Each structure stands twice: as C-alpha cells, then as structure tokens.
C-alpha cells in the first residue's frame, strides 16, 4: 500500500503532529477523594493536517448540524474515534485541544471533523 501513488501524495500533506487521547480512564489517586481522568492509551506524534473551517462550513450535507470548528486529516489506519480528544503538537495550532465530532474514512485518508475544546486547553490533560 505504501507504493500507491495516491497514498504517497497524500502523506506529503500531513505536515502537522498531534496526540490522540484515546479512551479516558477515571481513577482515584491514593490519598485523594476525587477521581482524576487520565489518558493512558494516548498516541503521540501522529502525522496529520489541521485546518480551520471557514464561516458556517458544517456537515449539513450529511444531515448533521455539528458545531465544528476544524478538520483534521490522518493517514489510513490511524485509530481515532468519535469523542476522542486530540491535541495539536506542531504547526500554527500547537497546544489547541479538539473533541472529535465526526469521523469519515476514505481509501487514502481519514477525515475528522472536530470542535475546539477550550476547557481541555486549560486543564491540559495530554
């Protein structure tokens, strides 16, 4: 599959990096009474391309009215699911957190529609 021309040309577009949080785990640390959410299965340095959506660019064509702010593209095989937390770790969006709202898989890439999550930016869990 690496020899596929469409895939090779798409890989060149993935010039940003991100951390994908995966499934969160709530645990009560020793000596504490309040649970803490951690992301033990986070995957770091995933190649991606983060793009801000312009105006009212939404998924109305798919029958969804999702309040999305950005789109992120990943290579095929990247493990990203609805509800996942993504942190941009390079490029102009470094340090921004996104919550996955919609995942669409194509032959050469995965397109994820996300919304900016400023609450997670303050907490910085990843």
Contact map, one row per residue, 1 for C-alpha under 8 A:
111100100000000000000000000000000000000000000000000000000000000000000000000000000000000000000000000000000000000000000000000000
111100110000000000000000000000000000000000000000000000000000000000000000000000000000000000000000000000000000000000000000000000
111110110000000000000000000000000000000000000000000000000000000000000000000000000000000000000000000000000000000000000000000000
111111110000000000000000000000000000000000000000000000000000000000000000000000000000000000000000000000000000000000000000000000
001111111000000000000000000000000000000000000000000000000000000000000000000000000000000000000000000000000000000000000000000000
000111111100000000000000000000000000000000000000000000000000000000000000000000000000000000000000000000000001000000000000000000
111111111110000000000000000000000000000000000000000000000000000000000000000000000000000000000000000000000001100000000000000000
011111111111000000000000000000000000000000000000000000000000000000000000000000000000000000000000000000000000000000000000000000
000011111111100000000000000000000000000000000000000000000000000000000000000000000000000000000000000000000000000000000000000000
000001111111110000000000000000000000000000000000000000000000000000000000000000000000000000000000000000000001100000000000000000
000000111111110000000000000000000000000000000000000000000000000000000000001000000000000000000000000000000000000000000000000000
000000011111111000000000000000000000000000000000000000000000000000000000000000000000000000000000000000000000000000000000000000
000000001111111000000000000000000000000000000001100000000000000000000000000000000000000000000000000000000000000000000000000000
000000000111111110000000000000000000000000000011100000000000000000000000111000000000000000000000000000000000000000000000000000
000000000001111110000000000000000000000000000011100000000000000000000000000000000000000000000000000000000000000000000000000000
000000000000011111000000000000000000000000000011110000000000000000000000000000000000000111100000000000000000000000000000000000
000000000000011111100000000000000000000000001111100000000000000000000000000000000000000111100000000000000000000000000000000000
000000000000000111110000000000000000000000011111000000000000000000000000000000000000011111000000000000000000000000000000000000
000000000000000011111000000000000000000001111100000000000000000000000000000000000000011110000000000000000000000000000000000001
000000000000000001111100000000000000000001110100000000000000000000000000000000010001111000000000000000000000000000000000000000
000000000000000000111111000000000000001011100000000000000000000000000000000000000001111000000000000000000000000000000000000001
000000000000000000011111000000000000001011100000000000000000000000000000000000011001100000000000000000000000000000000000000000
000000000000000000001111100000000000001010000000000000000000000000000000000000000001000000000000000000000000000000000000000000
000000000000000000001111110000000000111110000000000000000000000000000000000000000000000000000000000000000000000000000000000000
000000000000000000000011111000000000111100000000000000000000000000000000000000000000000000000000000000000000000000000000000000
000000000000000000000001111100000011110000000000000000000000000000000000000000000000000000000000000000000000000000000000000000
000000000000000000000000111110000011110000000000000000000000000000000000000000000000000000000000000000000000000000000000000000
000000000000000000000000011111011111000000000000000000000000000000000000000000000000000000000000000000000000000000000000000000
000000000000000000000000001111111111000000000000000000000000000000000000000000000000000000000000000000000000000000000000000000
000000000000000000000000000111110000000000000000000000000000000000000000000000000000000000000000000000000000000000000000000000
000000000000000000000000000011111000000000000000000000000000000000000000000000000000000000000000000000000000000000000000000000
000000000000000000000000000111111110000000000000000000000000000000000000000000000000000000000000000000000000000000000000000000
000000000000000000000000000110111110000000000000000000000000000000000000000000000000000000000000000000000000000000000000000000
000000000000000000000000000110011111000000000000000000000000000000000000000000000000000000000000000000000000000000000000000000
000000000000000000000000011110011111100000000000000000000000000000000000000000000000000000000000000000000000000000000000000000
000000000000000000000000011110000111110000000000000000000000000000000000000000000000000000000000000000000000000000000000000000
000000000000000000000001111000000011111000000000000000000000000000000000000000000000000000000000000000000000000000000000000000
000000000000000000000001111000000001111100000000000000000000000000000000000000000000000000000000000000000000000000000000000010
000000000000000000001111100000000000111111000000000000000000000000000000000000000000000000000000000000000000000000000000000011
000000000000000000000001100000000000011111000000000000000000000000000000000000000000000000000000000000000000000000000000000000
000000000000000000001111000000000000001111100000000000000000000000000000000000000000000000000000000000000000000000000000000000
000000000000000000111100000000000000001111110000000000000000000000000000000000000000000000000000000000000000000000000000000001
000000000000000000111100000000000000000011111100000000000000000000000000000000000000000000000000000000000000000000000000000000
000000000000000001110000000000000000000001111100000000000000000000000000000000000000000000000000000000000000000000000000000000
000000000000000011100000000000000000000000111110000000000000000000000000000000000000000010000000000000000000000000000000000000
000000000000000011110000000000000000000000111111000000000000000000000000000000000000000000000000000000000000000000000000000000
000000000000011111000000000000000000000000001111100000000000000000000000011000000000000000000000000000000000000000000000000000
000000000000111111000000000000000000000000000111110000000000000000000001111000000000000000000000000000000000000000000000000000
000000000000111110000000000000000000000000000011111000000000000000000001110000000000000000000000000000000000000000000000000000
000000000000000100000000000000000000000000000001111100000000000000000111100000000000000100001000000000000000000000000000000000
000000000000000000000000000000000000000000000000111110000000000000000111000000000000000000000000000000000000000000000000000000
000000000000000000000000000000000000000000000000011111000000000000001110000000000000000000000000000000000000000000000000000000
000000000000000000000000000000000000000000000000001111111000000000011110000000000000000000000000000000000000000000000000000000
000000000000000000000000000000000000000000000000000111111000000000000000000000000000000000000000000000000000000000000000000000
000000000000000000000000000000000000000000000000000011111000000000000000000000000000000000000000000000000000000000000000000000
000000000000000000000000000000000000000000000000000011111100000000000000000000000000000000000000000000000000000000000000000000
000000000000000000000000000000000000000000000000000011111110000000010000000000000000000000000000000000000000000000000000000000
000000000000000000000000000000000000000000000000000000011111100111110000000000000000000000000000000000000000000000000000000000
000000000000000000000000000000000000000000000000000000001111111111000000000000000000000000000000000000000000000000000000000000
000000000000000000000000000000000000000000000000000000000111111111000000000000000000000000000000000000000000000000000000000000
000000000000000000000000000000000000000000000000000000000111111100000000000000000000000000000000000000000000000000000000000000
000000000000000000000000000000000000000000000000000000000011111100000000000000000000000000000000000000000000000000000000000000
000000000000000000000000000000000000000000000000000000000011111110000000000000000000000000000000000000000000000000000000000000
000000000000000000000000000000000000000000000000000000000111111111000000000000000000000000000000000000000000000000000000000000
000000000000000000000000000000000000000000000000000000000111001111100000000000000000000000000000000000000000000000000000000000
000000000000000000000000000000000000000000000000000000000111000111110000000000000000000000000000000010000000000000000000000000
000000000000000000000000000000000000000000000000000000000100000011111000000000000000000000000000000000000000000000100000000000
000000000000000000000000000000000000000000000000000010001100000001111100000000000000000000000000000010000000000011110000000000
000000000000000000000000000000000000000000000000000110000000000000111110000000000000000000000000000000000000000011110000000000
000000000000000000000000000000000000000000000000011110000000000000011111000000000000000000000000000000000000000011110000000000
000000000000000000000000000000000000000000000000011110000000000000001111100000000000000000000000000000000000001111000000000000
000000000000000000000000000000000000000000000001111000000000000000000111110000000000000000000000000000000000001111000000000000
000000000000010000000000000000000000000000000001110000000000000000000011111000000000000000000000000000000000111100000000000000
000000000000010000000000000000000000000000000011100000000000000000000001111101000000000000000000000000000000111100000000000000
000000000010010000000000000000000000000000000011000000000000000000000000111111000000000000000000000000000001110000000000000000
000000000000000000000000000000000000000000000000000000000000000000000000011111000000000000000000000000001111110000000000000000
000000000000000000000000000000000000000000000000000000000000000000000000001111100000000000000000000000000000000000000000000000
000000000000000000000000000000000000000000000000000000000000000000000000011111110000000000000000000000000000010000000000000000
000000000000000000000000000000000000000000000000000000000000000000000000000011111000000000000000000000000000000000000000000000
000000000000000000010100000000000000000000000000000000000000000000000000000001111101000000000000000000100000000000000000000000
000000000000000000000100000000000000000000000000000000000000000000000000000000111111000000000000000100100000000000000000000000
000000000000000000000000000000000000000000000000000000000000000000000000000000011111000000000000000111100000000000000000000000
000000000000000000000000000000000000000000000000000000000000000000000000000000001111100000000000001110000000000000000000000000
000000000000000000011110000000000000000000000000000000000000000000000000000000011111110000000000001100000000000000000000000000
000000000000000000011100000000000000000000000000000000000000000000000000000000000011111000000000111100000000000000000000000000
000000000000000001111000000000000000000000000000000000000000000000000000000000000001111100000000111100000000000000000000000000
000000000000000001111000000000000000000000000000000000000000000000000000000000000000111110000111110000000000000000000000000001
000000000000000111100000000000000000000000000000010000000000000000000000000000000000011111101111100000000000000000000000000000
000000000000000111100000000000000000000000001000000000000000000000000000000000000000001111101111000000000000000000000000000000
000000000000000111000000000000000000000000000000000000000000000000000000000000000000000111111110000000000000000000000000000000
000000000000000110000000000000000000000000000000000000000000000000000000000000000000000111111100000000000000000000000000000000
000000000000000000000000000000000000000000000000000000000000000000000000000000000000000001111100000000000000000000000000000000
000000000000000000000000000000000000000000000000010000000000000000000000000000000000000111111111000000000000000000000000000000
000000000000000000000000000000000000000000000000000000000000000000000000000000000000001111111111000000000000000000000000000000
000000000000000000000000000000000000000000000000000000000000000000000000000000000000001111001111100000000000000000000000100000
000000000000000000000000000000000000000000000000000000000000000000000000000000000000001110001111110000000000000000011100100000
000000000000000000000000000000000000000000000000000000000000000000000000000000000000111100000011111000000000000000011101100000
000000000000000000000000000000000000000000000000000000000000000000000000000000000000111000000001111100000000000001111000000000
000000000000000000000000000000000000000000000000000000000000000000000000000000000011110000000000111110000000000001111000000000
000000000000000000000000000000000000000000000000000000000000000000000000000000001111110000000000011111100000000111100000000000
000000000000000000000000000000000000000000000000000000000000000001010000000000000110000000000000001111100000000111100000000000
000000000000000000000000000000000000000000000000000000000000000000000000000000000100000000000000000111110000000111000000000000
000000000000000000000000000000000000000000000000000000000000000000000000000000011100000000000000000111111000011110000000000000
000000000000000000000000000000000000000000000000000000000000000000000000000000000000000000000000000001111100011100000000000000
000000000000000000000000000000000000000000000000000000000000000000000000000100000000000000000000000000111110111000000000000000
000000000000000000000000000000000000000000000000000000000000000000000000000100000000000000000000000000011111111000000000000000
000000000000000000000000000000000000000000000000000000000000000000000000000100000000000000000000000000001111100000000000000000
000001100100000000000000000000000000000000000000000000000000000000000000001100000000000000000000000000000111110000000000000000
000000100100000000000000000000000000000000000000000000000000000000000000111100000000000000000000000000001111111000000000000000
000000000000000000000000000000000000000000000000000000000000000000000000111101000000000000000000000000111101111100000000000000
000000000000000000000000000000000000000000000000000000000000000000000011110000000000000000000000000000111100111110000000000000
000000000000000000000000000000000000000000000000000000000000000000000011110000000000000000000000000111110000011111000000000000
000000000000000000000000000000000000000000000000000000000000000000011111000000000000000000000000000111100000001111100000000000
000000000000000000000000000000000000000000000000000000000000000000011111000000000000000000000000011111000000000111110000000000
000000000000000000000000000000000000000000000000000000000000000000111100000000000000000000000000011110000000000011111000000000
000000000000000000000000000000000000000000000000000000000000000000011100000000000000000000000001111000000000000001111100000000
000000000000000000000000000000000000000000000000000000000000000000000000000000000000000000000001111000000000000000111111100000
000000000000000000000000000000000000000000000000000000000000000000000000000000000000000000000001100000000000000000011111110000
000000000000000000000000000000000000000000000000000000000000000000000000000000000000000000000000000000000000000000001111111000
000000000000000000000000000000000000000000000000000000000000000000000000000000000000000000000000100000000000000000001111111110
000000000000000000000000000000000000000000000000000000000000000000000000000000000000000000000011100000000000000000001111111100
000000000000000000000000000000000000000000000000000000000000000000000000000000000000000000000000000000000000000000000111111100
000000000000000000000000000000000000000000000000000000000000000000000000000000000000000000000000000000000000000000000011111110
000000000000000000000000000000000000000000000000000000000000000000000000000000000000000000000000000000000000000000000001111111
000000000000000000000000000000000000011000000000000000000000000000000000000000000000000000000000000000000000000000000001001111
000000000000000000101000000000000000001001000000000000000000000000000000000000000000001000000000000000000000000000000000000111
